């Protein structure tokens, strides 16, 4: 199987490095198309079917955040932001718009490749526009909506990201470290207490469904179906 990737990046050297590495590493199982401007990248997404999009944030004409927002209106294609913008607000904004991962420049090519493979593996076989369900909780990752007993619940971007990760791993323990890395990034300088604080906020927002989020002593959290 050949996976079709789109790389939207205005740095020509970066495009060449990523493309060469991925093609060589994958042994030909990755076919990579490139775009250097925002409008071009957006149009390619509209005109073609891709298995994953690697998307820079700072682009000529149209920025990556805008492209992601527009794509999420009609597509669930996996999106990974690759950007030099490293502050927490940008990362949370990216997740709030519907990206699947966020990689900060400079990054390891091996790490980016591993993230792409893992994301493709999770996405393979998924039903388009799938709504995640666990007990009384429903989460639509592409419309950025959460429902409890069919009533919509408004979540802040970070609580939405935490719930989405728990939903993706429902029934399994998700460690605090995993949540920190996925949501806050590898370079986050705080401690895992920040996870506990946001889980507390998430539970409050979920109301009666909050009991589905179980604390696993010294390990992390688990979302159960009740």
Secondary structure, 3 states (H helix, E strand, C coil): CCEEEEEECCCHHHHHHHHHHHHHHHCCCEEEEEECEHHHHHHHHHHCCCCEEEEECCCECCCHHHHHHHHCCCCCCEEEEEECCCCHHHHHHHHHHCCCEEEECCCCHHHHHHHHHHHHHHHCCCCCCCEEEECCEEEECCCCEEEECCEEECCCHHHHHHHHHHHHCCCCEEEHHHHHHHHHCCCCCCCCHHHHHHHHHHHHHHHHHHHHEEEECCCEEEECCC
